């Protein structure tokens, strides 16, 4: 056992408990979550990928230069933002990982893989719904099952990539939602769903209609019974949020996701303690890339906050409405395609736009749309880099295969943002 990684896993597990405690009892300091996540992050720092190392280095340098500049100009630096600004977000990501223990799109032994149009629909909705809960692992579970000689066809790749990324429009269990709710305070989850779910539905419809013409498509068999737990969990989050609206949505997920996972584990599986221990000591440390990115993003946000204060609170807009949201969305998608991680954009733009007191839901939906669209088409996104390495996909294939799709979804998202602003929803 790698004891360094195991200790980091236990620290992250305790961070979930601290996040739940802070949610139930706000007097409990959020800084405690930050100390735990930072401790785990430092322990796992040697294990992050080369590409993530570069991004983390840039984020740290931008943040530290900004902090130094602020101190020289005698501006007060928000040290708590560095330590605990993304604490609840990281607690939520850790909590959601426990769902992998009980929610898997498994096939039955010896089951023949479906083909044709129906297979397109079952695979697309399967990866979308399971990806909304267990994130990227759903893509690899399905991709490994339907690949031939370690390769996926263009249609299979498009179905898996778009089906997964479209969940960012609405899923409360995505890193996208966690980041959006952190940097767009006051956002309403039901109103996000009001915009996000139709956008996700259109993304799936557009993908299915475009891919079902493939005669030789081999897909993944889905069973309705397997979707029960994901549906119950999403419903539970919404009901608890309606019952306790003062509880942060990230804290609610920190409470429900591990609780449901542990209950199901002890009821349905043999040797649950072994599974739990393995998840904590082996699986949790595997989130070192996400963990380091969000920690570094907190440093960058604090640095940018100090720089903006030095320059007298310069802002790109005088207000934040539908047009401004559309411009921000376009900028985020464009830079995402060039390789800028959505986390970087969300932290930077969320910090920059905060003085405008934007409508939280409008800003959060801007972030979510940018994540959903940019991730699908960018050759440098986590899912497409993974597809390149795992299934030998070419570097620019994602942009070539998803370029028109992304352009259409960009226009639709802009329309939704402007309609939300026009109707004056609050």
N, C-alpha and C positions, 0 to 999 in steps of 0.2 A: 504493500500500500504506500502511495505517495502521501506522507503525513502532512506536508505543506499544503497540498491541494485539499486533503481531507479536512484540515483545520479551517480552510477558507470556506468549504461547504457548510460546516457547522456554524461558522459566523454568519453566513447568509441565511441559514435557517433561523437563527436567533433574531436576525433582522426582521424576518416576517412577524415574529411574535412582538417585537418592538413596534412595528408598523401598526399592528392590530391594536396594541395597547394605546398608542397615540391617537388612533381613530376613536376608540371608545372613551378614552380619558385624555382630552386635549392638553391637559396640564403636564402630561408625560412628555419630556422634551424630545422633539424630533431629531435633535442633534445626536441622540443615542443611536438612532438608525444610521445616521451618517457615519458615525465612528465605526460601527460594525461593517458597513458596506465598504468603506475606505480601507479598513484593515484587510478584508477579504481581497479587495482589488489589488492592494500592494503585494499580497502573497502570490497572486496569480499573474502579476505583471510579466514575469519571465516567460509565460506561456502564450502570450497573445501573438497572433499571426503578424507576418512582416508588413502586410498592407495596413492592418490596424495600428501597428506601431507607428507608421508614418503619420496617420491621421491623428493619433493620440498626441504625438510629439508636436504637431502643428497646433492643436487645440491648447495644449499646455503652454506653448510659447506665446501664442496670442493672448491667453489669459494672464500669464505672468508679466508680459510686457505692459499690458493694460493696467494691471495692479501696480506695477512699479511707477508707471507714468502718473497714475492717480495719487500715489503716495508723495511723489515729487511735487505735485500740484496741490498737495494738502487736501485731497478729497477723501472722504471716509469710504473705506472699502468694506463691502458686505461679506465679511468672513463666513457668516453663517450660510450664505448662498453656496460657497465653495464646499463646505462640509456636509450640508444637509439639503441643498436646493433640489437635488434629484433623489432624495432618500426614499420617499414614498414610491416613486417610480420604480426604483430598483427592488424595493420590497415586493411590489406587485409582479415584476418579471420573475422573481424567484418563486413567488407563490404559485403563479400560473404553471411553472415547470412541473409541479407535482401532478398536474392533470395528465401528463404523459403516462403515468403509472396505471391509469384506469381507462383512458380514452384513446383507443387505437382503431383505425379502419382496417381491422384484420379480415382476411378472407378465410373461408372455410377450407378444410383440408381437401386437396385434390380438386378444388373448384376451377372450372374452365373460365378463362378470361373472356369477357364479352367483346364483341366487335361491331363495327358499324355505327349508325347514328345514335342508337340508344346508348352505346358505350361512351360516346362523347358527352352526353348529358350526365350520365351517372358519375363519370370520372370528374367532370368539371364541378358539379355540385358537391361531390364528395371531398375533393381537395379544398374547396372553398369553406365548407362547414367545419371540417376537421382542422384545416389550417387556421380558422378563426379562433380555435381553442388551443391546439397544441403547437401552433406556429409552424416553423420551417420543417420540422421532422416529418410532418404529414406528406410533404412533397417527396421526400426521400423514401418513405415507406411505400408510397404508390409508385414512384419512379423506378425503384429497384424491382418491383413486382412486374411491371409491364415492359421494361426495357428488354431489348434483344442484343445479346453479346455486349452488354454494357453501354448500349447506345439507345437514345430515344429519337423518334422521328420528329420532323418539324412540327407536325400537328400535335403530337403528344407533349412536346416541350411547351408549345403555346398554351395548350389546355392547362397544364400544371402551373405554369408561371402566372398566367392571367387569373386563373381561378384562385390561386393563393393570394396574389397581391391585391385583388379586389376586396378581400376581407378587411384591408386597412381602412376602407371607407366607413366601417361601422363597428368592427369587433372591439369590445371592451377589454379583450385579453391580448391585444397586440401591443408591441412596443410603441407603435405609432400613436395609439390612443393614450398610453401612459405619458408619452412626451407631450402630446397635444394638451392634455388636461393639466399638466404641470406648468406649461408656459402660456396657457390661455385660461387663467382662473375665471371661475364663474360660468364655464360652459355647461350646458344642459345636455345630459346623455339622451333623453327622449327626443330633443330637437335635433341633435346630431344624427340620430337614427332616422328622423323624418327626412333629412337630406341624403344621408349616407346610404341607406338601404336601397332607395330607388336607383342611385348611381351604381351601386354594386350589382343590382338586378340587370340594369342595362348593359353593364360590362360583361356579365355572364351571357346574356342573350346575344349580344354582338359576337362574342367568341364562339358560342355554340353554333349559331347560324353560319358563321364563316368556316368552321371546322367540320361540320357534319357532312360536308360534301366529300370528305376523304373516305373512300371505299374500304381501305385497308387499315382503318384505325383499330388498334387493340387497346381496350381500356381496362378500368378497374371495377370489379363488381362491388356495388354498395348495397347495404341492407338497412332498411328503415330503423330497425331496432337499435342499430349502433349509434343513431343520432339522438337517442333519448337523453343521455347524460349531458351532452353539450347544450341541448335545448333547455333542460331543467336549470342548468347553471346560469345561462344567460337570463332566463326568466327570474331566477332568484336574485341576481344582481339588480335587476330593474325594480323588483318588488321591495327589496330592502332599501334601495335608494329613495323610493317613493315614501316608505315608512319613516326613514331617518334621513331627511334631505340635508341635514347638517353634517352627516358623515361623508367624508371624501370618498368618491367612487373608487379610487385606488385602494383605499383602506378596506372598503367593502369586499373587493376582490381578494385582498390579502387574507381576509377572514374566511370567505366562502370556498375559495379554490382548494386550499389545503385541507379544510375541514371535510368537504365532500370527498376528496381523494382518500383521506385516511379512513373515513367511514366505509366506503366501498371496498377499500383494500382489506379491511378486517372482516368484512362480511363475505366477500366473494373469492378471495385468494388465499392460497396456502403460504405460510411463512411471510406474513406481511412485514414483520420487523426487518427481515433480511432485505426485502425490496426497498424499504424506506431507507435503511442504512446505506445501501448501494447507491440510491438516488442522491443522498446527501453528500457522500464522500467521493462519488465518481461522476455523476451526471451534473450536479450543480456547479462544480468547478469548470465544467465545459462551457459555461457562459462567460468566460473571461473576456472575450472580445466585446460583447455588449456592455459588460460591466465597466471595462476600462474606458469605452467611448463615452458613456453617460457621466462617469466621474470627471473625465477631462472636459466634457461639455459644461459641467458646472463651474469649473475653473475659468473657462473661456467666458461664460456668461457674466461672472463676477468682474473679470477684466474689462469686458466691453461696457458693463454698467459704469465702471469708474471712468472710462474714456468718454462715454456719452455725457457724464456729469461735468467733466473738464471742459468740453466744448459747449457747455451751456444748454444741454438737452436738445441738440439738433435732431430734427425728425424729418423723414422723407415726405410725410403727408401732414396736413393740418387736421385730418379726421380719418376714420377708418370705416369705409362702407363697402358696397359691392364692387365698385370700380377699383378701389385700392386693394381689396382682397384678390381680385382677378390679376392685378399687376404682380402682387406678391406670389400668387400661385404660378404664374408664368415664369417668374424669376427662379422659383424653387425647382420647378420641373426642368428648366433649361440647365441650371447648375448641377442638378442631380444627374442628368445625362452625361455631363462633363466629369462626374466623379465625386462631387461634393455629397457627403452622406447627409440624409435628411435630418439626422440628429443635430448636425452642425447648424444647418439652416434654421431649424426650429428654435434652438437655444439662442442663436444670434438675433433672429428676427423677433422672437418673443420678447427678448430683453429690450431691443430697440423700440418696439411698438408699445410697450407697456405704459409709457406716460400718456398715450392717447386714450387710455381706458377703453379699448375696443370691446365690442360685444364679444364675450367669451366664446359663444357658440360659433359665431361667424369666423373668428380667428382659428378656433380649433378645427373647423371643417376645412378651412384653407390648408392647414397643415396636413390633415388626413388625406385630402385629395392629392396634394403634392406627393405624399408618401406613396399612395396607391398607384399613381400614374408613373412617377419616376422610377420606382422599384421595378416595374414591369419592363421598361424599355432600356434603362441604363446598363451598359455593359459592365459597370463597376459596382452595381448593387450586390448585396450579399447573396441573394438567390441566384442571380445570373453568374456570378463568379463561382458559386457552388455547382451550378449546372455545367459550366465549362470544365471544371475539374473532375466532376463525378461522371458525366456522360459525354465527355469530349466534344462539347458544343464549341463552335468558333466564337471568338471574342465579340464580333460585331453582329452576330446573328440576332441577338435580342433586339437591337435597334432596327434592324432590317425587317424582322418579322412582326414587331409591335409598334412601329413608327406611326402608321395610320391609325391604329387603335388608340394610341396615346394622344394623338392630335384630336380625335373625336371626343375622347373622355375629358380632355382639357377644356374643350368648348362647352361640353355639357356641364362640367363642374363650375365653370365661370357663370353659366346661365343659372345654375342652382344658387350660387352665392349671391348673385344680383337679385334673384327673385326673393330670397330670404330677406335681404336688406330692404327691397321695395315694399314687401308686406309688413315690414316693421315688427317682425317676430322678436320676442324678448323672453 
